[in-house]
Amino acid sequence: MSSTNTEANAEGCAGPSISDYCDAAAETVEKFDRFNELLNTNAPIALTPKRCVWSLNKAKLYRYTPVVPEDQLKPVPLLLVFAIMNRPYVLDLRPGHSYVEYMLRHGYDVYLLDWGIPGPEDKDMKFDDYALEYLPRVVRKLKSITGAEEFSMLGWCLGALISTLYAALRPNDGLKNLILLTAPLDFEDKSVGGFVKWVSDPKFNADRIAETFGNVPGEMIDAGAKMLKPVENYFGTYIGLWERLDDPGSTQAWHAMNTWVRDIIPMAGAAYRQLINEFYKENRLMEGTAVIRGEKVDLSKLRAAVLNVIAEADHITPPCQSERIMDKIGGDDHTVLRVRGGHIGIMAGRGAEKNTWPHIDEWLAARST
């Protein structure tokens, strides 16, 4: 074999050079820096203009600045009510992907109730307070601002439970339309998995937890939610981020959602105890034995039009916990909307603007005249 051929073969089989390895290492370091930044910084979120129009204790009512002329606003204002142990700005996650922004563009006068962060002095707050102290005051303020006698309310997660209690107990307050999103209302099936299976165990002592902590730490609630899907929540989400680091759209969406997920807050101890003992374990709402501030909750008195939005892949609130309410409530305008997706994804995920928001708008617009 000639020396010329030997040199050619050697060149053809040559591997990466030291320079190639250095470039690859530099790229990996830069990728790690971006990964770490996304993990440990907050994205710009909740940027839709708004102003506080009412407050009580930690709670605040915000009115978002309308984007259509006043004479083109729908005459029935929309009140958004989120859960008490998460921040509500998931409804206004980021510019270009915000449910609030979407509804403003479609002519709604949008209000948001932010429950705030409970302090030690709030440990005795219960669903009684949220449903019959705070919401009625919010509604009165909303009516005084808008001059409207009727309003619509969208309740998400425990916000849907609170909204349902209010709607059944105060049917004459002007609630015209009630939208329930992934509503945890019916806990008859203890075998479905998730929270209901855990907390129904006789060894699960909500009283001791509340007595020990006062307010139940957000970290505890967050850990429980993540343990429903531990591999996905503790590993999968970060692997997915790493694989999509070169996609700006995906990383921006992930960053915004992670900012919200990390912003955990405690839950008032008395409300936690009530949720576990009276609702999850005893299923009082559906059994007709729930009593709020001395008033029996009769679901047949709920007369508003109801849109029940159910997430088909919801592991936080399985569909069976939202379905049977439609057989219990009064009125004759009931609609069920089933959406592919999970507890948060159906409203804040990438497909929400196509698969969920337009259907809510279509239903609500027809009833907001």
N, C-alpha and C positions, 0 to 999 in steps of 0.2 A: 504494500500500500504506500502510495507516494506521500511525502510530507504535506503536499498541498491539500490532498483529500483529508488527511488527518486533522489539519487545522480547520478545514471547512466543517467537519463533523463536530469538532470540539465547540466551534462557534454555534452550530445548530443546536447543541444540547445544553448550551450555557443557561443557567438559572438566573433568578433575579440578582441584580447587583446590590452592593451595599447601599448605594444611593436609593434603590427601589425600596429596600427595607426601611431606610430612614424616612422616606416619604410616607410609607404606609404607617409607620409609628407616629409620625406627626399628625396624620389624618385621624388616627385613633384617639390620640390625646385631645385633639380639637373636638372630636365627637363626644368624648367623655365630658369635656367642659360644657358643651351645649346641653348634654343630658343632665348634668348636675344643676345647671342653671334653671332648667325647666322644672326640676324636682323641688328646688328650694327657693323659688321666687314666685311672686304673685303676678298673675296676668292682669291687664287692664280690663276690668269687668264692671257691670252695673253702671254704664255710662249714659244711659238714656236720661235726658233732663227731667228732673222732678223737684217738687218742693214739699216739705212737711206741712200738713194742714191741721194736724191734731196729734196730741200725745197724751198718754196716761201711764204713769209709772215708767216702765221700759219700752212700752209699745208706742209705735208711731204709725200714722196714716199718711201715705204719700199720694200726691196727685201728679201724674206724669203730664208733661206739657203736650197738649194736643198738637197734631201736625196737619190737621185739616181745619178750615175756617169754622168758627163757632157754630154758624148756621148749618154746617154740614155734619156736625157731630150727631151720632145716634142718640136719641132722646133717653135711652135707658143706660145709665152708667154701669161699668163693670168693676166689681170689687174682687181682688185676688187675695186668697187666704192660704198661706202655706203652713207647713208643719211647725210645731213649737220647738223642735230640737235640731233644726237646720236653718241656715240663713236663706231668706226668700229670694235673693238675687239670682238664683238659678233660673228664674223666670225672665231675667234680663241679663243673660250670661255675657254676651259680647256683641259689639256692633256687627250688624249683618247676620247675626244668629241669635235673635232675642224675641221671645214670644210677646213681650210687652211692645217692642218696636213694631212687630207684625200687626198687632191689634190696633195700635195707634194709626198705622197707615191705612187700616180698613175703617177708620172713622169712629172708633170707640173712645169714650172718655174713661180712662183707665186709672184705677186706684189700687194701691198695694198696702196691705196691713203687715207691718213688720212687728212681730211679737217682742223683739229685742232679746237681750241676754239676761236671764234671771240671776239675781244675786242671792246671797244667803238669806236675805229677808223675804225672798219670794218662795221659799221651800214649801209653803203650805198652799200654794195656788193649785187649783184643780180645774178640771174641764168645766165645772160649774161657773168658775170665774171667766174663762175664755168665752163660753157660749152665752152667758146671761149678764155679764158685767161689761166686758170689752166690746163684743160684737154689737150689741144694741146701741152703745155710745158711738161706735164707728158709723153705724148706719144713720143715726140722727145727724151726725156731722156731714156725711156724704149728701144726704138729702138737703141740708141747709145750704150747701155750696152749689149744688146743681139745680135745686128747685124741683127735682124729679120726685114723684111719689112712688115710683117703682125702680127697682135696680136688679142687676144680675150678680151672681156670686159664683166664683170658681174656687173650689176647695181641693187641695192636693194633699194626698197622704193623710196625716192626722188633721190637716186643715180641712179635709173632706169630712172627717168625723165630727169636728167642731161645727162645721157648717150644717151638717145634717141635724145635730142636736138643736142648733139655733132655729133652723127652718121648721122643725116639728114643734118646738115650744113657742115660737113667735110667728105663726102663720099669717098674721094680719099686719106685719111690719112693712109689707110692700115688696117682698122678695118675689120677683116674677119668674126668673130663670135660675136654676141651680145646676152647675156643672160639677160632677164628682170625678176626680182623677185618681185612679188607683186607690180607691177608698177602703180602708180596713174597717169593716163594719160587722161582719158575720164570722164568728169563730166556732161554729158548731163542729166542724170537721177538725179534730185535734191531730189527725194522722197525716195531714197534707204536707207537713214539714215546715221548715222555717221557724220563725219566732214562736208561733202558736204551739208547736210540738215541744219546744224547749221550756217555755214558761208555764206550760200546763203540767209539767212534772211536779209532783207534790214537794220535791226537795227544793224547788225554786221559790225562794222566799223574798218577794218584792218588799214586804214590810221591813225586813232586816236591812235590805239594801238602802231603802229610803231613810231609815233611822240612822244608819251608819254615815251616810254621805250628806244628808240634807237634800241638796240637789244632786241628782245622779250625773256623774261626770260624762261629758260628751265623749271622752276617749273610751269609756266602757260601752256606750251605745254603739259607737263607731266600730269597735272591735267585734261586737256581736253581729253587726250587719255584715262585716267583711268575712266572718267565719262561716256565713251561709254559703259562700263560694270562695274558700280560702286560696285555692291555687290561682284562680283568675284574679282575685283582688290583691294578693301579696306578690304574685310573680307575673301573671299574664299581662297585666296592664303595663308593666315596666318593659317587658320583652317587646310588646307591641310598639311602645314608644321608641325603643332603640331601633327597631326595624324601619320606622317611619321618620327618622330624624331628618332625612333629606327632603321630606314633603312638608313645606311650610304650612299648608292648609291644615294638615292633620296635626302637626305639632301645636299650632295655635289653638285648635279645638281642644286638644288634650290638656294644654296648659291652663286654659280657662276652666275646664271641668275640674282639674286637679286643685286649682285654687279654691274652688267652692268645696270640694270634698275635704280639704284640709282645714277648712274654717268651721270646726266643730264647736258646739256650745252645749252646756248642760241642760238638763230637763228638770223642772220643778219636781221635788220628791213626791209630793202629794199627788200630782198629776200622773207620775210614773206608777205609783201604787194603785191608783184608780184604774189606769189603763190595763195593768196586768190582772188585777183581782176582779174588777167588775166587768170589763169588756172581754179580755182574752179568756180568762178562766171561766167566768159565769155567763158570758154572752148575753148580758142583760139587755142590750139595745134590741137585739133580734127576738129575745124572749119576752119583751114587753115589760120588763121589771126595772128598767133604768129610771132612776130618780135624780133630777138635777135641781138643786136648791129647793127641795120639797115638792117639785113638780114632776109628775110621771111623764116620761117621754112616749108619746103615742105617735108612731110613724104615720098612721093613717091621717093625721092632721096636717101633714106636709103636703101642700097643695100646689107648690110651684112646678113649672115645667122642669123636667129633669133629663139631663144628658149624662149617662153613666159611661165614662171612658175606662175601659179595662185593658190592661197590658197583658197580652197573651203569654209572655215569657217572664212575668213578674215573680221573682223569688222572695221579695219583701212582703208584698200583698198578693198572694196567689188569687187567680180569678174567682175562685169559689167564695172568697171573703167579700166580694163586691157584688155578686150576682143577685142574691135573694132579696136584696133591699127593694128591688123593683116590684116584688109581690106584696110588700108591706106598706108602701107609701100611698097617700091619697092622690087625688088629681087624675087626669086622664091623658096627659101629654108626657109620655115616657119613651126615651130612646136609649138604646145601648149601642155604643161604638167600641168595637174590638180592634185593637191596633197591635200589629206585630212589634214586639220590642219589650224592654224591661221597665222597671219602676220609674227610673229617671229618664231613660233613653227616649221614651215615646214623646216627651216634651222638650228635652234638651239635647237629644242625640242628633246625628247628622241627617237622619231621615224625617225629623219632626216637622220641618217646614213643608214637606210634601205629603206625609202620611197622617199627620194629626192636626196641625193648626188649621188647614183649610176646612176640614170637616167641622171643627168647633165653630169656626167663623160662619160657615154656611148655616149651621143649626141655630146659632145665636142671632145672626142677622135677621133671620125670618121672625124672630121673637123679640126684637129690640125696636119695634116701631110704636 
